[in-house]
């Protein structure tokens, strides 16, 4: 298979076949013991796209996994999340002798149909995180998740009745909420590294705001900043929210307003000239944003200094 080709796996049953497993007991959900999967010895990189959710804790993978340009070796054991239709690459590596342990929870979006989680699963940003932003679990946290996985497994193996879908989806939502809690903990315990990211972001924005890029290209996008920091947009926003209480977009706007205040209070440039220098094509758009953020128009702010 060419590394440029993509293998699309549409159903959980297809994934079981791809991994050399027996068909799943339920067509829309499956829990796979990672040690039961066959380690495919790919001769070249393989790009996969699955049309369902995949939540996994894996150890001893013996391969390097890649999202885009980001690569991570999961031998230490971490938790990661894949949403439907994300491209997931596995790079070819020599055969490994490491013991493969852990689990994968696969569930199709159709399982959530008509439930609370169907409309709220998008709030769990970590499905959009990059591979190097995986969740490192403590032993206690991993045991909590393992208990939930066993409860889900037992429910899958029961005879289906009118309560089955609701109970299974409720357990999945509980697992997601615990994962959310554990990510918040990781933001705190890695505070030094995270503040280093914040420092890099500040320098990146400072350099951007004094360059010609601001007037020529407009405000930097969240995507631009995330790529410059080797992070996913979702992870960057979640990190900033935890550290500063603001999203990345709010952080950009804060930097913009600070720059605008500086120009309004220390120069004789007109509001239109300031708007253009800050990357706005129309001064009205600048004035509207400035008033939303400061409760004053640019002219009212300037007059307060006279």
C-alpha positions in Angstrom: 0.0 0.0 0.0 1.3 3.4 -0.9 1.8 5.8 2.1 -0.2 8.3 0.2 -3.3 6.1 0.0 -5.9 6.0 2.8 -7.6 2.8 4.0 -11.1 3.7 5.1 -12.8 1.4 7.7 -16.5 2.1 7.8 -17.8 -0.3 10.4 -16.6 -1.9 13.7 -16.9 -5.3 12.0 -14.4 -4.2 9.3 -12.0 -3.0 12.0 -12.2 -6.4 13.8 -11.4 -8.2 10.5 -8.5 -5.8 9.8 -7.1 -6.6 13.3 -7.6 -10.4 12.9 -10.4 -10.6 15.5 -13.7 -12.4 15.6 -16.8 -10.4 14.6 -18.0 -8.0 17.3 -21.0 -9.1 19.5 -22.7 -5.7 18.9 -22.5 -3.9 15.5 -22.2 -0.4 17.0 -19.9 -0.9 20.0 -16.9 -3.1 20.9 -14.2 -3.4 23.5 -11.0 -4.9 22.3 -8.3 -6.3 24.5 -5.2 -4.8 22.9 -3.2 -7.9 23.6 -5.6 -9.9 21.4 -4.9 -7.9 18.2 -2.4 -9.0 15.6 0.6 -6.8 15.2 0.6 -6.1 11.5 4.1 -5.8 10.1 3.6 -3.0 7.6 6.3 -2.6 5.0 5.5 1.1 4.6 3.4 3.8 6.4 -0.4 3.1 6.5 -3.0 5.8 6.7 -6.3 4.8 8.2 -9.7 6.6 8.5 -12.3 5.1 10.7 -16.0 6.2 10.7 -16.5 5.7 14.5 -15.0 6.8 17.8 -11.9 5.1 19.2 -10.8 5.6 22.8 -7.8 3.6 23.8 -5.3 2.9 26.5 -2.3 1.0 25.1 1.0 -0.2 26.2 3.8 -1.9 24.3 2.5 -0.9 20.9 5.9 -1.4 19.2 5.1 1.1 16.4 5.1 4.9 16.0 1.8 6.6 15.5 1.4 9.8 13.7 -1.1 12.6 13.2 0.0 15.0 10.4 3.6 15.9 11.2 3.3 14.9 14.9 4.7 11.5 16.0 4.6 9.7 19.3 5.8 6.4 20.7 3.2 4.9 23.0 5.4 2.3 24.7 5.0 4.0 28.1 1.2 3.7 28.0 -1.2 6.6 27.5 -4.8 7.3 26.6 -5.8 8.9 23.3 -9.0 9.6 21.5 -10.0 9.5 17.8 -13.2 10.9 16.3 -14.9 9.7 13.1 -13.1 10.5 9.8 -9.7 11.5 11.4 -6.7 10.4 9.4 -4.5 8.2 11.6 -1.1 7.0 10.4 0.9 4.0 11.5 4.6 4.1 10.5 6.4 0.9 9.6 8.8 -0.3 12.3 10.8 -3.5 12.9 8.9 -6.2 14.9 8.8 -5.6 18.6 8.8 -8.1 21.5 7.1 -5.8 24.0 4.0 -7.1 25.8 0.9 -5.5 24.3 -1.7 -4.6 26.9 -4.6 -2.2 27.2 -8.0 -1.8 25.6 -9.8 0.0 22.8 -13.4 1.2 23.1 -15.0 1.5 19.6 -18.4 3.0 19.2 -20.3 4.2 16.1 -22.1 7.6 16.1 -25.4 5.7 15.4 -25.1 4.2 18.9 -25.7 7.7 20.3 -28.8 8.4 18.2 -31.6 10.1 20.2 -29.4 10.4 23.4 -28.1 13.4 25.3 -24.6 12.5 24.3 -25.3 12.7 20.6 -25.6 16.4 20.8 -23.0 17.0 23.5 -20.1 14.8 22.5 -18.6 17.7 20.5 -17.8 19.5 23.8 -15.1 16.9 24.5 -12.3 18.8 22.7 -9.7 16.0 23.2 -11.1 14.1 20.2 -9.4 16.9 18.2 -6.1 16.8 20.0 -2.9 15.8 18.3 -1.1 12.5 19.1 1.6 14.3 21.2 -1.2 15.7 23.4 -2.3 12.3 24.7 -3.5 11.8 28.3 -0.9 10.4 30.7 -2.8 8.5 33.4 -1.9 7.8 37.0 -2.4 4.2 38.2 -5.5 5.2 40.1 -7.0 7.0 37.2 -6.3 4.1 34.9 -8.0 1.8 37.4 -11.1 4.0 37.4 -11.4 3.8 33.6 -10.7 0.1 33.6 -13.7 -0.4 36.0 -15.9 1.6 33.7 -14.7 -0.4 30.7 -15.6 -3.6 32.5 -19.1 -2.3 33.2 -19.6 -1.4 29.6 -18.3 -4.9 28.5 -20.7 -6.6 30.8 -23.6 -4.5 29.4 -22.6 -5.3 25.8 -22.6 -9.1 26.7 -26.1 -9.0 28.2 -29.2 -9.8 26.2 -30.3 -6.5 24.6 -33.4 -4.9 26.2 -35.1 -1.5 26.2 -32.5 -0.2 28.8 -29.4 -1.4 27.0 -28.6 1.7 24.8 -29.3 4.2 27.6 -27.1 2.3 30.1 -24.2 1.8 27.7 -24.3 5.5 26.5 -24.5 6.7 30.1 -21.4 4.7 31.0 -19.6 6.1 27.9 -20.5 9.6 29.0 -19.2 8.9 32.5 -15.9 7.7 31.0 -15.7 10.9 28.9 -16.3 13.1 32.0 -13.6 11.3 33.9 -11.3 11.8 31.0 -12.1 15.5 31.0 -11.3 15.6 34.7 -8.0 13.8 34.1 -7.0 16.2 31.4 -7.7 19.2 33.7 -5.4 17.5 36.2 -2.7 17.1 33.5 -2.9 20.8 32.7 -2.2 21.5 36.4 0.5 18.9 37.0 2.4 20.0 33.9 2.0 23.7 34.8 5.7 24.5 34.2 5.7 23.1 30.7 2.4 24.7 30.0 3.5 28.1 31.2 6.5 27.7 28.8 4.0 27.3 26.0 2.2 30.4 27.2 5.5 32.3 27.2 6.2 31.1 23.6 2.7 32.2 22.6 3.2 35.7 24.0 6.5 36.1 22.1 4.9 34.8 19.0 2.1 37.3 19.2 4.4 40.1 20.2 6.6 39.5 17.1 3.5 39.2 14.9 2.0 42.5 16.1 5.2 44.4 15.4 5.7 42.9 12.0 4.2 43.8 8.6 2.1 40.6 8.8 -0.6 42.3 10.9 -1.4 45.0 8.3 -0.9 42.6 5.3 -2.5 39.4 6.6 -4.8 40.6 9.4 -5.1 39.0 12.8 -3.3 35.7 13.3 -5.7 32.7 13.3 -5.9 30.1 16.0 -4.8 27.6 13.5 -1.7 29.6 12.6 -0.7 30.0 16.3 -1.3 26.3 17.1 0.8 25.2 14.1 3.6 27.5 15.2 3.5 26.0 18.7 3.2 22.4 17.4 -0.2 22.0 19.1 -3.7 21.3 17.9 -6.1 24.3 18.0 -8.4 22.5 20.5 -5.5 21.7 22.9 -4.1 25.2 22.8 -7.5 26.7 23.6 -8.2 24.3 26.4 -4.7 24.9 27.8 -5.2 28.7 27.7 -8.6 28.4 29.2 -7.1 26.5 32.2 -4.2 28.9 32.6 -5.8 32.3 31.8 -9.5 31.8 31.7 -9.5 32.8 28.0 -9.7 30.9 24.8 -7.0 31.5 22.1 -9.4 33.8 20.2 -10.0 35.9 23.3 -6.2 36.0 23.9 -5.6 37.3 20.4 -8.3 39.9 20.8 -6.8 40.9 24.2 -3.4 41.5 22.5 -5.1 43.5 19.7 -7.0 45.7 22.1 -3.8 46.4 24.1 -2.0 47.4 20.9 -4.9 49.6 19.9 -4.9 51.3 23.2 -1.2 52.0 22.9 -1.7 53.6 19.5 -4.7 55.6 20.5 -3.0 57.0 23.6 0.5 57.6 22.3 0.1 58.6 18.6 -1.8 61.1 16.4 -2.9 58.4 13.9 -6.6 58.5 13.0 -8.9 55.6 14.0 -8.9 54.5 10.3 -5.1 54.5 10.1 -4.9 52.5 13.4 -7.5 50.1 12.1 -5.6 49.5 8.9 -2.3 49.0 10.8 -4.0 46.4 13.0 -5.2 44.4 9.9 -8.7 45.7 9.6 -10.0 46.4 6.1 -12.7 48.7 7.5 -12.5 51.0 10.5 -16.1 50.2 11.4 -15.2 46.5 12.2 -12.3 47.7 14.3 -14.4 50.2 16.2 -17.2 47.6 16.8 -14.7 45.1 18.3 -13.0 47.8 20.4 -16.3 48.9 21.9 -17.4 45.3 22.6 -14.2 44.7 24.5 -13.8 48.1 26.3 -17.3 49.5 26.5 -15.9 52.6 24.8 -15.4 53.7 21.2 -11.8 54.3 20.0 -12.5 58.1 20.0 -14.0 58.0 23.5 -11.0 56.1 24.8 -8.6 58.6 23.2 -10.5 61.6 24.6 -10.2 60.1 28.1 -6.4 60.9 27.8 -6.9 64.5 26.9 
